[in-house]
């Protein structure tokens, strides 16, 4: 099931990295957030994402 979660535009503009996780793929870094008027692109190799990936890997 896909659920839409609306965030205030100022919050979205402040994001440095964004990722999604689930029990199968673990961590998926996202690089673009699409809106009707424009797109927000963030770094998919942000150090915080590397730390999260390391955290999930520790359970293997």
N, CA, C and O atoms as CSV, one atom per row, in Angstrom:
chain,resi,resn,atom,element,x,y,z
A,1,UNK,N,N,0.834,-1.162,0.000
A,1,UNK,CA,C,0.000,0.000,0.000
A,1,UNK,C,C,0.893,1.245,0.000
A,1,UNK,O,O,1.874,1.307,0.741
A,2,UNK,N,N,0.561,2.206,-0.808
A,2,UNK,CA,C,1.290,3.464,-0.875
A,2,UNK,C,C,0.471,4.522,-0.153
A,2,UNK,O,O,-0.722,4.689,-0.405
A,3,UNK,N,N,1.142,5.236,0.754
A,3,UNK,CA,C,0.472,6.279,1.514
A,3,UNK,C,C,1.175,7.598,1.234
A,3,UNK,O,O,2.400,7.683,1.313
A,4,UNK,N,N,0.409,8.615,0.911
A,4,UNK,CA,C,0.981,9.934,0.661
A,4,UNK,C,C,1.107,10.691,1.971
A,4,UNK,O,O,0.150,10.777,2.741
A,5,UNK,N,N,2.276,11.232,2.219
A,5,UNK,CA,C,2.526,12.004,3.424
A,5,UNK,C,C,2.978,13.396,2.997
A,5,UNK,O,O,4.102,13.566,2.523
A,6,UNK,N,N,2.117,14.383,3.161
A,6,UNK,CA,C,2.431,15.735,2.727
A,6,UNK,C,C,3.239,16.467,3.790
A,6,UNK,O,O,2.853,16.516,4.958
A,7,UNK,N,N,4.360,17.033,3.372
A,7,UNK,CA,C,5.229,17.800,4.261
A,7,UNK,C,C,5.184,19.258,3.838
A,7,UNK,O,O,5.002,19.553,2.656
A,8,UNK,N,N,5.347,20.169,4.777
A,8,UNK,CA,C,5.368,21.592,4.419
A,8,UNK,C,C,6.523,21.884,3.451
A,8,UNK,O,O,7.607,21.320,3.603
A,9,UNK,N,N,6.305,22.754,2.463
A,9,UNK,CA,C,7.347,23.055,1.473
A,9,UNK,C,C,8.672,23.503,2.084
A,9,UNK,O,O,9.730,23.133,1.575
A,10,UNK,N,N,8.645,24.278,3.146
A,10,UNK,CA,C,9.898,24.723,3.767
A,10,UNK,C,C,10.684,23.547,4.329
A,10,UNK,O,O,11.913,23.535,4.265
A,11,UNK,N,N,9.987,22.560,4.878
A,11,UNK,CA,C,10.662,21.369,5.390
A,11,UNK,C,C,11.314,20.593,4.249
A,11,UNK,O,O,12.467,20.173,4.351
A,12,UNK,N,N,10.575,20.408,3.176
A,12,UNK,CA,C,11.093,19.652,2.028
A,12,UNK,C,C,12.334,20.332,1.469
A,12,UNK,O,O,13.309,19.653,1.148
A,13,UNK,N,N,12.322,21.644,1.347
A,13,UNK,CA,C,13.474,22.375,0.815
A,13,UNK,C,C,14.698,22.251,1.714
A,13,UNK,O,O,15.825,22.408,1.246
A,14,UNK,N,N,14.492,21.975,2.991
A,14,UNK,CA,C,15.616,21.879,3.929
A,14,UNK,C,C,16.283,20.503,3.943
A,14,UNK,O,O,17.318,20.337,4.588
A,15,UNK,N,N,15.717,19.518,3.252
A,15,UNK,CA,C,16.263,18.163,3.275
A,15,UNK,C,C,17.630,18.101,2.608
A,15,UNK,O,O,17.845,18.693,1.551
A,16,UNK,N,N,18.537,17.389,3.228
A,16,UNK,CA,C,19.873,17.151,2.677
A,16,UNK,C,C,19.959,15.756,2.055
A,16,UNK,O,O,20.754,15.527,1.143
A,17,UNK,N,N,19.141,14.829,2.551
A,17,UNK,CA,C,19.107,13.460,2.043
A,17,UNK,C,C,17.749,12.874,2.396
A,17,UNK,O,O,17.098,13.315,3.343
A,18,UNK,N,N,17.332,11.883,1.631
A,18,UNK,CA,C,16.067,11.208,1.919
A,18,UNK,C,C,16.198,9.742,1.494
A,18,UNK,O,O,16.835,9.423,0.489
A,19,UNK,N,N,15.586,8.872,2.277
A,19,UNK,CA,C,15.655,7.443,1.980
A,19,UNK,C,C,14.371,6.772,2.441
A,19,UNK,O,O,13.609,7.316,3.240
A,20,UNK,N,N,14.163,5.600,1.923
A,20,UNK,CA,C,13.029,4.779,2.306
A,20,UNK,C,C,13.570,3.410,2.682
A,20,UNK,O,O,14.620,3.001,2.186
A,21,UNK,N,N,12.874,2.707,3.539
A,21,UNK,CA,C,13.333,1.361,3.883
A,21,UNK,C,C,12.161,0.412,4.008
A,21,UNK,O,O,11.022,0.818,4.237
A,22,UNK,N,N,12.474,-0.867,3.852
A,22,UNK,CA,C,11.519,-1.935,4.104
A,22,UNK,C,C,12.300,-3.189,4.479
A,22,UNK,O,O,13.531,-3.176,4.461
A,23,UNK,N,N,11.617,-4.247,4.813
A,23,UNK,CA,C,12.308,-5.434,5.303
A,23,UNK,C,C,12.971,-6.239,4.192
A,23,UNK,O,O,13.760,-7.136,4.487
A,24,UNK,N,N,12.681,-5.951,2.937
A,24,UNK,CA,C,13.263,-6.719,1.837
A,24,UNK,C,C,14.487,-6.020,1.264
A,24,UNK,O,O,15.558,-6.619,1.172
A,25,UNK,N,N,14.337,-4.773,0.884
A,25,UNK,CA,C,15.423,-4.042,0.230
A,25,UNK,C,C,16.309,-3.341,1.248
A,25,UNK,O,O,17.441,-2.982,0.926
A,26,UNK,N,N,15.841,-3.143,2.430
A,26,UNK,CA,C,16.538,-2.463,3.519
A,26,UNK,C,C,16.528,-0.962,3.329
A,26,UNK,O,O,15.620,-0.303,3.837
A,27,UNK,N,N,17.494,-0.383,2.623
A,27,UNK,CA,C,17.569,1.078,2.513
A,27,UNK,C,C,17.706,1.480,1.052
A,27,UNK,O,O,18.581,0.991,0.337
A,28,UNK,N,N,16.830,2.374,0.623
A,28,UNK,CA,C,16.877,2.894,-0.738
A,28,UNK,C,C,17.017,4.401,-0.637
A,28,UNK,O,O,16.129,5.080,-0.121
A,29,UNK,N,N,18.136,4.925,-1.130
A,29,UNK,CA,C,18.300,6.381,-1.119
A,29,UNK,C,C,17.570,6.974,-2.314
A,29,UNK,O,O,17.611,6.426,-3.415
A,30,UNK,N,N,16.922,8.068,-2.091
A,30,UNK,CA,C,16.176,8.763,-3.142
A,30,UNK,C,C,16.935,10.019,-3.521
A,30,UNK,O,O,17.534,10.668,-2.664
A,31,UNK,N,N,16.914,10.361,-4.784
A,31,UNK,CA,C,17.658,11.542,-5.205
A,31,UNK,C,C,16.777,12.659,-5.736
A,31,UNK,O,O,17.253,13.786,-5.879
A,32,UNK,N,N,15.507,12.390,-6.036
A,32,UNK,CA,C,14.633,13.431,-6.573
A,32,UNK,C,C,13.256,13.337,-5.944
A,32,UNK,O,O,12.683,12.254,-5.824
A,33,UNK,N,N,12.740,14.475,-5.549
A,33,UNK,CA,C,11.366,14.594,-5.084
A,33,UNK,C,C,10.644,15.443,-6.121
A,33,UNK,O,O,11.007,16.597,-6.350
A,34,UNK,N,N,9.632,14.875,-6.741
A,34,UNK,CA,C,8.918,15.576,-7.810
A,34,UNK,C,C,7.694,16.290,-7.267
A,34,UNK,O,O,6.934,15.752,-6.462
A,35,UNK,N,N,7.529,17.506,-7.731
A,35,UNK,CA,C,6.335,18.287,-7.432
A,35,UNK,C,C,5.781,18.784,-8.763
A,35,UNK,O,O,6.452,18.704,-9.792
A,36,UNK,N,N,4.584,19.282,-8.739
A,36,UNK,CA,C,3.997,19.797,-9.975
A,36,UNK,C,C,4.812,20.944,-10.556
A,36,UNK,O,O,5.027,21.012,-11.766
A,37,UNK,N,N,5.260,21.837,-9.697
A,37,UNK,CA,C,5.931,23.041,-10.187
A,37,UNK,C,C,7.433,22.875,-10.382
A,37,UNK,O,O,8.017,23.535,-11.242
A,38,UNK,N,N,8.071,22.003,-9.595
A,38,UNK,CA,C,9.518,21.815,-9.730
A,38,UNK,C,C,9.955,20.529,-9.040
A,38,UNK,O,O,9.150,19.845,-8.407
A,39,UNK,N,N,11.231,20.211,-9.170
A,39,UNK,CA,C,11.807,19.025,-8.539
A,39,UNK,C,C,12.863,19.443,-7.532
A,39,UNK,O,O,13.541,20.455,-7.712
A,40,UNK,N,N,12.997,18.667,-6.482
A,40,UNK,CA,C,14.068,18.861,-5.508
A,40,UNK,C,C,15.024,17.684,-5.658
A,40,UNK,O,O,14.610,16.528,-5.573
A,41,UNK,N,N,16.284,17.973,-5.879
A,41,UNK,CA,C,17.293,16.926,-6.002
A,41,UNK,C,C,18.213,16.995,-4.795
A,41,UNK,O,O,18.719,18.062,-4.448
A,42,UNK,N,N,18.426,15.844,-4.157
A,42,UNK,CA,C,19.309,15.759,-2.992
A,42,UNK,C,C,20.417,14.764,-3.298
A,42,UNK,O,O,20.326,14.014,-4.269
A,43,UNK,N,N,21.457,14.751,-2.483
A,43,UNK,CA,C,22.594,13.864,-2.698
A,43,UNK,C,C,22.253,12.448,-2.228
A,43,UNK,O,O,21.939,12.228,-1.058
A,44,UNK,N,N,22.321,11.504,-3.149
A,44,UNK,CA,C,22.016,10.119,-2.783
A,44,UNK,C,C,23.204,9.424,-2.130
A,44,UNK,O,O,23.091,8.267,-1.726
A,45,UNK,N,N,24.341,10.108,-2.020
A,45,UNK,CA,C,25.504,9.530,-1.346
A,45,UNK,C,C,25.875,10.343,-0.104
A,45,UNK,O,O,27.049,10.438,0.256
A,46,UNK,N,N,24.892,10.913,0.531
A,46,UNK,CA,C,25.112,11.711,1.745
A,46,UNK,C,C,25.695,10.813,2.845
A,46,UNK,O,O,25.298,9.652,2.955
A,47,UNK,N,N,26.625,11.325,3.660
A,47,UNK,CA,C,27.231,10.515,4.738
A,47,UNK,C,C,26.204,9.899,5.698
A,47,UNK,O,O,26.422,8.802,6.212
A,48,UNK,N,N,25.108,10.582,5.938
A,48,UNK,CA,C,24.079,10.027,6.828
A,48,UNK,C,C,23.482,8.757,6.243
A,48,UNK,O,O,23.156,7.831,6.985
A,49,UNK,N,N,23.333,8.699,4.926
A,49,UNK,CA,C,22.795,7.493,4.295
A,49,UNK,C,C,23.782,6.339,4.396
A,49,UNK,O,O,23.382,5.185,4.548
A,50,UNK,N,N,25.061,6.650,4.311
A,50,UNK,CA,C,26.078,5.611,4.480
A,50,UNK,C,C,26.023,5.031,5.893
A,50,UNK,O,O,26.185,3.825,6.075
A,51,UNK,N,N,25.797,5.875,6.879
A,51,UNK,CA,C,25.681,5.397,8.261
A,51,UNK,C,C,24.448,4.521,8.433
A,51,UNK,O,O,24.500,3.491,9.105
A,52,UNK,N,N,23.337,4.931,7.824
A,52,UNK,CA,C,22.122,4.113,7.900
A,52,UNK,C,C,22.335,2.759,7.230
A,52,UNK,O,O,21.916,1.729,7.758
A,53,UNK,N,N,22.982,2.761,6.070
A,53,UNK,CA,C,23.246,1.504,5.370
A,53,UNK,C,C,24.120,0.597,6.226
A,53,UNK,O,O,23.889,-0.610,6.295
A,54,UNK,N,N,25.110,1.169,6.870
A,54,UNK,CA,C,25.981,0.403,7.757
A,54,UNK,C,C,25.181,-0.196,8.911
A,54,UNK,O,O,25.407,-1.341,9.303
A,55,UNK,N,N,24.258,0.575,9.444
A,55,UNK,CA,C,23.406,0.099,10.533
A,55,UNK,C,C,22.588,-1.104,10.089
A,55,UNK,O,O,22.532,-2.110,10.797
A,56,UNK,N,N,21.949,-1.010,8.914
A,56,UNK,CA,C,21.141,-2.119,8.430
A,56,UNK,C,C,22.002,-3.335,8.105
A,56,UNK,O,O,21.568,-4.469,8.307
A,57,UNK,N,N,23.208,-3.117,7.608
A,57,UNK,CA,C,24.117,-4.223,7.282
A,57,UNK,C,C,24.548,-4.991,8.509
A,57,UNK,O,O,24.887,-6.171,8.417
A,58,UNK,N,N,24.539,-4.334,9.664
A,58,UNK,CA,C,24.985,-5.001,10.884
A,58,UNK,C,C,24.031,-6.113,11.317
A,58,UNK,O,O,24.380,-6.904,12.193
A,59,UNK,N,N,22.833,-6.195,10.728
A,59,UNK,CA,C,21.864,-7.232,11.075
A,59,UNK,C,C,21.935,-8.442,10.154
A,59,UNK,O,O,21.198,-9.410,10.345
A,60,UNK,N,N,22.820,-8.395,9.151
A,60,UNK,CA,C,22.936,-9.531,8.227
A,60,UNK,C,C,23.553,-10.736,8.877
A,60,UNK,O,O,23.718,-11.770,8.231
